[in-house]
Amino acid sequence: MSYTIKSGDTFWTIAQKLKISVDALKAANPGINPQTLQVGQVIHLPGKKPDGKPDPHPRPGHGNGNGHIVGATGGSNGGGGYEHYSGPASNYPPAAKWASYAALWKQNSALMKQNSSAQEVEFIHRAIEKVSASSGVDVRCILCIIVQESGGNVRVGTTNNGVRNPGLMQSHNGVSFDPKDPEGSILQMVRDGTEGTKDGDGLMQLYKQYGDYYEAFRGYNSGSVNKRDLNDPVGATGDYVQKAANRLMGHSWPNM
């Protein structure tokens, strides 16, 4: 099946209109740059699965209603050392090469237990999967940004560089850990970072805006994105996206 680009179309608007995932649309058009679509251009549409059921991968922000955890299946076993990625998102490893959620959870839950109890880590586990299912954000991205921002330490301090950033994902003026309600506050911390708060965007909105997880990561860290060079800190952390990519690949390095 094919689709002809109309004025104002982006991969995101097309995915919304046709109820498919942006990732599936990208996979069906490996030679097309989503940032340079032209009116009249013809692109391929992902088909249905062999059993006739629709694409199971929901659009971010629109869970498919049956509890599907995006990114929970497939992926490699991970492993290997740190890689130096640079330039635009196209230079970074595609989602098809990311480590599996199972491999990433095994690797990162061990890191989390250095600062959080086994029960608290299990609450994080449940929260990540629940929020992935409701938001449509890849579960591996939520996990890796948690580790990136806080190491999975539920008691991580709040930073404030003009904006209050609390909690597991250092969200935009969201909630912090509440020892009187550990499970509930952990779930809300993950929601705040993924689905956003009344004061700022989360991964879900940023993926919707940019149509690419790596650009969404840069936007999450910096508030703006130099698409030609994702190592441009734009006033924040230069290697933020590079480290996130290494985490998604299941790479390991000292003091990660």
MIGUSE-186639 format. One record per residue (C-alpha): z, x, y. Coordinates in steps of 0.05 Angstrom, whole numbers, always signed. Example, Ala and Ser with C-alpha at 12.3 -4.5 7.8 and 13.67 -1.06 7.14 Angstrom:
2
<w->+156 u->+246 v->-90>
<w->+143 u->+273 v->-21>
% end
This chain:
256
<w->+0 u->+0 v->+0>
<w->-13 u->+23 v->+71>
<w->+9 u->+6 v->+142>
<w->-28 u->+17 v->+208>
<w->+15 u->+44 v->+266>
<w->+22 u->-3 v->+325>
<w->+47 u->+11 v->+395>
<w->+121 u->+26 v->+396>
<w->+126 u->+38 v->+321>
<w->+172 u->+91 v->+293>
<w->+191 u->+104 v->+221>
<w->+257 u->+70 v->+237>
<w->+226 u->+6 v->+265>
<w->+176 u->+3 v->+208>
<w->+232 u->+11 v->+157>
<w->+272 u->-44 v->+191>
<w->+212 u->-90 v->+193>
<w->+193 u->-80 v->+120>
<w->+264 u->-73 v->+93>
<w->+254 u->-4 v->+63>
<w->+291 u->+61 v->+76>
<w->+268 u->+114 v->+125>
<w->+278 u->+166 v->+71>
<w->+231 u->+128 v->+24>
<w->+180 u->+122 v->+80>
<w->+183 u->+196 v->+93>
<w->+176 u->+212 v->+19>
<w->+113 u->+169 v->+16>
<w->+83 u->+208 v->+75>
<w->+100 u->+282 v->+65>
<w->+45 u->+307 v->+110>
<w->+62 u->+263 v->+170>
<w->+108 u->+281 v->+227>
<w->+148 u->+218 v->+246>
<w->+154 u->+245 v->+317>
<w->+79 u->+245 v->+330>
<w->+55 u->+177 v->+305>
<w->-9 u->+152 v->+337>
<w->-31 u->+80 v->+346>
<w->-83 u->+64 v->+293>
<w->-57 u->+118 v->+246>
<w->-52 u->+95 v->+173>
<w->+10 u->+113 v->+133>
<w->+30 u->+99 v->+61>
<w->+85 u->+51 v->+42>
<w->+132 u->+63 v->-16>
<w->+120 u->+14 v->-72>
<w->+168 u->-24 v->-115>
<w->+203 u->+7 v->-174>
<w->+169 u->+0 v->-242>
<w->+215 u->-59 v->-259>
<w->+189 u->-96 v->-198>
<w->+254 u->-93 v->-159>
<w->+254 u->-73 v->-86>
<w->+271 u->-3 v->-62>
<w->+346 u->+5 v->-75>
<w->+358 u->+50 v->-15>
<w->+381 u->+9 v->+44>
<w->+368 u->+25 v->+116>
<w->+427 u->+58 v->+152>
<w->+468 u->+3 v->+184>
<w->+445 u->-49 v->+135>
<w->+477 u->-43 v->+67>
<w->+436 u->-77 v->+12>
<w->+492 u->-126 v->-2>
<w->+507 u->-105 v->-73>
<w->+553 u->-46 v->-60>
<w->+499 u->+7 v->-69>
<w->+525 u->+75 v->-50>
<w->+467 u->+112 v->-17>
<w->+456 u->+182 v->-45>
<w->+503 u->+172 v->-104>
<w->+450 u->+188 v->-156>
<w->+402 u->+246 v->-164>
<w->+406 u->+315 v->-135>
<w->+416 u->+385 v->-162>
<w->+478 u->+421 v->-188>
<w->+483 u->+460 v->-124>
<w->+506 u->+532 v->-122>
<w->+483 u->+595 v->-87>
<w->+504 u->+629 v->-23>
<w->+496 u->+615 v->+50>
<w->+425 u->+607 v->+77>
<w->+405 u->+616 v->+150>
<w->+363 u->+556 v->+172>
<w->+333 u->+550 v->+241>
<w->+281 u->+514 v->+283>
<w->+264 u->+440 v->+276>
<w->+288 u->+392 v->+222>
<w->+225 u->+405 v->+181>
<w->+251 u->+476 v->+169>
<w->+314 u->+450 v->+136>
<w->+319 u->+430 v->+62>
<w->+297 u->+358 v->+48>
<w->+345 u->+308 v->+17>
<w->+308 u->+314 v->-49>
<w->+335 u->+385 v->-55>
<w->+407 u->+369 v->-37>
<w->+461 u->+376 v->-89>
<w->+484 u->+314 v->-125>
<w->+543 u->+274 v->-98>
<w->+582 u->+290 v->-162>
<w->+572 u->+365 v->-152>
<w->+589 u->+361 v->-78>
<w->+651 u->+319 v->-90>
<w->+677 u->+368 v->-142>
<w->+666 u->+427 v->-95>
<w->+694 u->+395 v->-32>
<w->+752 u->+356 v->-61>
<w->+781 u->+422 v->-83>
<w->+778 u->+446 v->-10>
<w->+809 u->+381 v->+15>
<w->+869 u->+389 v->-32>
<w->+888 u->+452 v->+6>
<w->+912 u->+407 v->+63>
<w->+917 u->+337 v->+36>
<w->+953 u->+308 v->-24>
<w->+915 u->+287 v->-87>
<w->+928 u->+214 v->-69>
<w->+903 u->+223 v->+1>
<w->+840 u->+257 v->-25>
<w->+829 u->+199 v->-72>
<w->+835 u->+152 v->-12>
<w->+781 u->+194 v->+23>
<w->+738 u->+188 v->-39>
<w->+743 u->+112 v->-39>
<w->+732 u->+108 v->+36>
<w->+669 u->+150 v->+35>
<w->+637 u->+107 v->-19>
<w->+658 u->+42 v->+14>
<w->+631 u->+62 v->+82>
<w->+566 u->+89 v->+52>
<w->+555 u->+21 v->+18>
<w->+568 u->-17 v->+83>
<w->+531 u->+29 v->+131>
<w->+473 u->+54 v->+89>
<w->+489 u->+126 v->+108>
<w->+479 u->+176 v->+52>
<w->+547 u->+187 v->+19>
<w->+534 u->+262 v->+16>
<w->+526 u->+266 v->+91>
<w->+591 u->+229 v->+103>
<w->+628 u->+276 v->+55>
<w->+599 u->+340 v->+85>
<w->+612 u->+320 v->+157>
<w->+684 u->+304 v->+139>
<w->+692 u->+374 v->+110>
<w->+654 u->+404 v->+169>
<w->+699 u->+370 v->+220>
<w->+767 u->+373 v->+188>
<w->+764 u->+406 v->+120>
<w->+787 u->+339 v->+93>
<w->+856 u->+348 v->+126>
<w->+880 u->+278 v->+141>
<w->+930 u->+306 v->+191>
<w->+879 u->+346 v->+230>
<w->+894 u->+352 v->+304>
<w->+857 u->+315 v->+358>
<w->+810 u->+355 v->+402>
<w->+794 u->+336 v->+474>
<w->+739 u->+369 v->+513>
<w->+730 u->+310 v->+560>
<w->+725 u->+263 v->+501>
<w->+782 u->+248 v->+453>
<w->+760 u->+266 v->+382>
<w->+812 u->+248 v->+329>
<w->+814 u->+242 v->+254>
<w->+777 u->+265 v->+193>
<w->+709 u->+262 v->+227>
<w->+733 u->+278 v->+298>
<w->+704 u->+212 v->+320>
<w->+692 u->+187 v->+390>
<w->+761 u->+160 v->+410>
<w->+775 u->+130 v->+342>
<w->+839 u->+128 v->+301>
<w->+883 u->+183 v->+273>
<w->+921 u->+185 v->+207>
<w->+979 u->+136 v->+201>
<w->+1030 u->+157 v->+149>
<w->+1054 u->+85 v->+146>
<w->+985 u->+63 v->+125>
<w->+951 u->+123 v->+93>
<w->+896 u->+86 v->+57>
<w->+879 u->+40 v->+114>
<w->+878 u->+94 v->+167>
<w->+836 u->+140 v->+124>
<w->+785 u->+85 v->+114>
<w->+784 u->+72 v->+189>
<w->+775 u->+146 v->+205>
<w->+714 u->+148 v->+160>
<w->+687 u->+84 v->+190>
<w->+696 u->+110 v->+261>
<w->+657 u->+174 v->+247>
<w->+603 u->+139 v->+207>
<w->+594 u->+71 v->+239>
<w->+617 u->+92 v->+309>
<w->+670 u->+64 v->+356>
<w->+667 u->+21 v->+418>
<w->+665 u->+86 v->+458>
<w->+612 u->+126 v->+420>
<w->+561 u->+131 v->+365>
<w->+573 u->+151 v->+293>
<w->+525 u->+179 v->+241>
<w->+495 u->+111 v->+229>
<w->+473 u->+100 v->+301>
<w->+449 u->+171 v->+309>
<w->+407 u->+169 v->+245>
<w->+378 u->+104 v->+271>
<w->+361 u->+138 v->+337>
<w->+331 u->+202 v->+310>
<w->+306 u->+181 v->+240>
<w->+330 u->+248 v->+211>
<w->+399 u->+268 v->+186>
<w->+396 u->+339 v->+213>
<w->+379 u->+314 v->+283>
<w->+434 u->+263 v->+275>
<w->+483 u->+318 v->+259>
<w->+464 u->+356 v->+322>
<w->+472 u->+293 v->+363>
<w->+540 u->+280 v->+331>
<w->+564 u->+350 v->+349>
<w->+531 u->+359 v->+417>
<w->+513 u->+291 v->+444>
<w->+441 u->+312 v->+453>
<w->+388 u->+347 v->+412>
<w->+337 u->+402 v->+422>
<w->+290 u->+381 v->+367>
<w->+253 u->+447 v->+368>
<w->+316 u->+487 v->+353>
<w->+374 u->+453 v->+318>
<w->+415 u->+516 v->+326>
<w->+414 u->+505 v->+401>
<w->+487 u->+485 v->+412>
<w->+472 u->+443 v->+474>
<w->+543 u->+460 v->+496>
<w->+575 u->+452 v->+427>
<w->+573 u->+491 v->+361>
<w->+510 u->+531 v->+349>
<w->+512 u->+535 v->+273>
<w->+537 u->+463 v->+262>
<w->+472 u->+436 v->+232>
<w->+460 u->+501 v->+193>
<w->+529 u->+496 v->+161>
<w->+520 u->+422 v->+146>
<w->+454 u->+438 v->+110>
<w->+488 u->+491 v->+69>
<w->+543 u->+442 v->+50>
<w->+491 u->+390 v->+28>
<w->+457 u->+443 v->-15>
<w->+523 u->+458 v->-50>
<w->+523 u->+529 v->-25>
<w->+588 u->+567 v->-18>
<w->+612 u->+622 v->+28>
<w->+678 u->+654 v->+51>
<w->+724 u->+609 v->+92>
<w->+676 u->+550 v->+86>
% end
